[in-house]
Amino acid sequence: MPVSVVWFKRDLRVSDNQALSEASKSPHPVICLFNIEPERLERNDVSEIHIEWELDCARALSESLETLGAKLLFNFGNVVDKLSQIHQQYQIASLHSHEETGLTWSWERDKSVTKWCKENEVTFTEYATNGVIRGLQSRDHWKSQRDARVDGELITTPVTIQSPENLKSDLIPEAKELGITPRELEYRPIAGEKAAISVLFSFLDERGRKYRSGMSSPVTGREACSRLSPYISTGCITIRQILHHSRRKQKKVRINPRSAENRGWTSSLSSFQSRLAWHCHFIQRLEFETTMDEIAVNPELDGHLERVHDEQRYQAWAKGQTGWPFFDACMRSLIATGWINFRMRAMLQSVASYTLWLPWQDTGLHLARLFLDYEPGIHWSQVHMQSGVTGINSVRAYSVRKQSEDQDPEGDFIREWVGELASVPAEFIHEPWLMTQEQQEMYNCIIGKDYPAPIVDEKVSRKEGVSKSYSAKGKPEVKRRSSLVYEIHGSRKRRN
Ligand SMILES: Cc1cc2nc3c(=O)[nH]c(=O)nc-3n(C[C@H](O)[C@H](O)[C@H](O)COP(=O)(O)OP(=O)(O)OC[C@H]3O[C@@H](n4cnc5c(N)ncnc54)[C@H](O)[C@@H]3O)c2cc1C
């Protein structure tokens, strides 16, 4: 009996899902498959929190599919082997999935599936994901193509999906059944597309009003940011769905933007929508260069920087033990919760690259493992930008001291995450090493014993990093490469 197969990857939803919708129109029963490759567990950018989150989302997907009459097969193994097995049992007429923009390994996996389909005369259709344009000829035309895509009509969820009668759905395993030691997060979002929609609505109903003013602080950002990223990265929700609802809100606000009910929304919605455009813009970069986790988009510039791995610096940075309270609070909060706001992510990476002069590959991997929302295209593009290895972005080295005073003036966030400083008053919270010995004793925090002394002099080291970066950026061969990087990857917004 021929069947159509939907291969779910990072599109764990039934709504606005073209692969599922097209498969449901085929004359054959539909098999839904979700596969996790064991080699992913070995990858150094993937951590246990990612796999647990995917399994949770797949469990929610399985329930949604059941309400449509369909069953979800789960496989932990090689996807080609699983397809061969299904093919032997049923004969696959067509395979449907979404395009995935990932690092080299996922391209290789997808190519092996294409090859297998050709060899077995299975029609394989891959549908576009969000605003990433496969085979884009020039960045000049990217924005109009992306906008047309994400502003398009939502795809209707099939009313029913018929699976083969004798097919049994698999229980989605717990992470430990795959040999993964689970890691508890202090905050773990509810998984799945229904939860994604309710997070979106809670943002558009009220939380998002303070998006513009609250997004930069790790304290206000927790509420004011949409917190949609883990859902977007596993495809529980699409950028088109988010834009659709955010535009509806915008229409309502435009009727009377100055009313008390609508105050704050105009600028917040506009900032939010530009972040959604960045999402696609940055993933488009990885679509062109799948080795961004290893090779800088501007290798000439990166080569001149010659950053060095220093294990002591790396460990202090990675564990939030640098002796800079605000930095340590941000890193420890990220380790505990799997999320931190954009500005603080930028600071974490920039401190590693400019102030501590560590290679971006190592520090980028550490952050990738910590972010629950790890999205390779955004992540590696941002790591490159915040490390100054693109040649087309300004050198922006964050000062921990400035961020600390701007974002956490009273030190509440610091005290929340750096218990050693719990009794230190606001006067010294940003630079506790300035306390006298007597004050350190009085506030129960002996620097160098209870809490580390600063790993380096922040101001001096940051300045050194910035100056080395400017001098590398100005070299003629680097500038030539930077022009090329702009042609391929640069945002055309300013030029327009
Ligand atoms: C070094 C570094 C690494 C990052 N790694 C990731 C990552 O792995 N996954 C990830 O989703 N985001 C990453 N970001 C971007 C950004 O920090 C997160 O998208 C954001 O903090 C997620 O929270 P939110 O969903 O509440 O965002 P919101 O501010 O509510 O934004 C909504 C959505 O817009 C997109 N977005 C927001 N900011 C950016 C941005 N600067 N660039 C591209 N898209 C953006 C995301 O899809 C986000 O979910 C990284 C940023 C930096 C500086």
The ligand as an SDF file (V2000), in Angstrom:
LIG
                    3D

 53 58  0  0  0  0  0  0  0  0999 V2000
   25.8690   35.9100   20.7650 C   0  0  0  0  0  0  0  0  0  0  0  0
   24.3880   35.7690   20.4730 C   0  0  0  0  0  0  0  0  0  0  0  0
   23.8540   34.5300   20.2170 C   0  0  0  0  0  0  0  0  0  0  0  0
   22.5070   34.3750   19.9290 C   0  0  0  0  0  0  0  0  0  0  0  0
   22.0260   33.1120   19.6940 N   0  0  0  0  0  0  0  0  0  0  0  0
   20.7190   32.9450   19.4100 C   0  0  0  0  0  0  0  0  0  0  0  0
   20.2050   31.6400   19.1750 C   0  0  0  0  0  0  0  0  0  0  0  0
   20.9270   30.6350   19.2210 O   0  0  0  0  0  0  0  0  0  0  0  0
   18.8680   31.5110   18.9210 N   0  0  0  0  0  0  0  0  0  0  0  0
   18.0430   32.6070   18.8540 C   0  0  0  0  0  0  0  0  0  0  0  0
   16.8380   32.4420   18.6150 O   0  0  0  0  0  0  0  0  0  0  0  0
   18.5330   33.8540   19.0370 N   0  0  0  0  0  0  0  0  0  0  0  0
   19.8200   34.0620   19.3290 C   0  0  0  0  0  0  0  0  0  0  0  0
   20.2980   35.3340   19.5430 N   0  0  0  0  0  0  0  0  0  0  0  0
   19.4170   36.4990   19.2660 C   0  0  0  0  0  0  0  0  0  0  0  0
   18.5570   37.0120   20.4380 C   0  0  0  0  0  0  0  0  0  0  0  0
   19.3520   37.2620   21.5550 O   0  0  0  0  0  0  0  0  0  0  0  0
   17.4290   36.0480   20.7960 C   0  0  0  0  0  0  0  0  0  0  0  0
   16.6860   35.7470   19.6260 O   0  0  0  0  0  0  0  0  0  0  0  0
   16.4450   36.6180   21.7940 C   0  0  0  0  0  0  0  0  0  0  0  0
   17.1120   37.0410   22.9450 O   0  0  0  0  0  0  0  0  0  0  0  0
   15.4130   35.5370   22.1270 C   0  0  0  0  0  0  0  0  0  0  0  0
   14.4760   35.9840   23.0630 O   0  0  0  0  0  0  0  0  0  0  0  0
   12.9830   36.3670   22.6280 P   0  0  0  0  0  0  0  0  0  0  0  0
   12.3650   35.2970   21.8140 O   0  0  0  0  0  0  0  0  0  0  0  0
   12.2720   36.8170   23.8310 O   0  0  0  0  0  0  0  0  0  0  0  0
   13.2870   37.5760   21.6440 O   0  0  0  0  0  0  0  0  0  0  0  0
   12.4220   38.8030   21.1740 P   0  0  0  0  0  0  0  0  0  0  0  0
   13.2410   40.0080   21.4670 O   0  0  0  0  0  0  0  0  0  0  0  0
   11.0600   38.7660   21.6820 O   0  0  0  0  0  0  0  0  0  0  0  0
   12.4240   38.6550   19.5850 O   0  0  0  0  0  0  0  0  0  0  0  0
   11.4950   37.8300   18.8830 C   0  0  0  0  0  0  0  0  0  0  0  0
   12.2390   36.9410   17.9250 C   0  0  0  0  0  0  0  0  0  0  0  0
   12.9920   37.7330   16.9970 O   0  0  0  0  0  0  0  0  0  0  0  0
   14.2130   37.0820   16.6830 C   0  0  0  0  0  0  0  0  0  0  0  0
   15.3300   37.8940   17.1610 N   0  0  0  0  0  0  0  0  0  0  0  0
   15.3680   38.7140   18.2370 C   0  0  0  0  0  0  0  0  0  0  0  0
   16.5690   39.3150   18.3310 N   0  0  0  0  0  0  0  0  0  0  0  0
   17.2930   38.8480   17.3010 C   0  0  0  0  0  0  0  0  0  0  0  0
   18.6090   39.0900   16.8580 C   0  0  0  0  0  0  0  0  0  0  0  0
   19.4160   39.9500   17.4670 N   0  0  0  0  0  0  0  0  0  0  0  0
   19.0520   38.4370   15.7730 N   0  0  0  0  0  0  0  0  0  0  0  0
   18.2450   37.5760   15.1040 C   0  0  0  0  0  0  0  0  0  0  0  0
   16.9760   37.3130   15.4790 N   0  0  0  0  0  0  0  0  0  0  0  0
   16.5150   37.9450   16.5510 C   0  0  0  0  0  0  0  0  0  0  0  0
   14.2000   35.7470   17.4190 C   0  0  0  0  0  0  0  0  0  0  0  0
   13.6600   34.7770   16.5690 O   0  0  0  0  0  0  0  0  0  0  0  0
   13.2720   36.0500   18.5880 C   0  0  0  0  0  0  0  0  0  0  0  0
   12.6870   34.8950   19.1270 O   0  0  0  0  0  0  0  0  0  0  0  0
   21.6600   35.5170   19.8620 C   0  0  0  0  0  0  0  0  0  0  0  0
   22.2040   36.7730   20.1310 C   0  0  0  0  0  0  0  0  0  0  0  0
   23.5540   36.8990   20.4300 C   0  0  0  0  0  0  0  0  0  0  0  0
   24.1010   38.2550   20.7110 C   0  0  0  0  0  0  0  0  0  0  0  0
  1  2  1  0
  2  3  1  0
  2 52  2  0
  3  4  2  0
  4  5  1  0
  4 50  1  0
  5  6  2  0
  6  7  1  0
  6 13  1  0
  7  8  2  0
  7  9  1  0
  9 10  1  0
 10 11  2  0
 10 12  1  0
 12 13  2  0
 13 14  1  0
 14 15  1  0
 14 50  1  0
 15 16  1  0
 16 17  1  0
 16 18  1  0
 18 19  1  0
 18 20  1  0
 20 21  1  0
 20 22  1  0
 22 23  1  0
 23 24  1  0
 24 25  2  0
 24 26  1  0
 24 27  1  0
 27 28  1  0
 28 29  2  0
 28 30  1  0
 28 31  1  0
 31 32  1  0
 32 33  1  0
 33 34  1  0
 33 48  1  0
 34 35  1  0
 35 36  1  0
 35 46  1  0
 36 37  1  0
 36 45  1  0
 37 38  2  0
 38 39  1  0
 39 40  1  0
 39 45  2  0
 40 41  1  0
 40 42  2  0
 42 43  1  0
 43 44  2  0
 44 45  1  0
 46 47  1  0
 46 48  1  0
 48 49  1  0
 50 51  2  0
 51 52  1  0
 52 53  1  0
M  END
$$$$
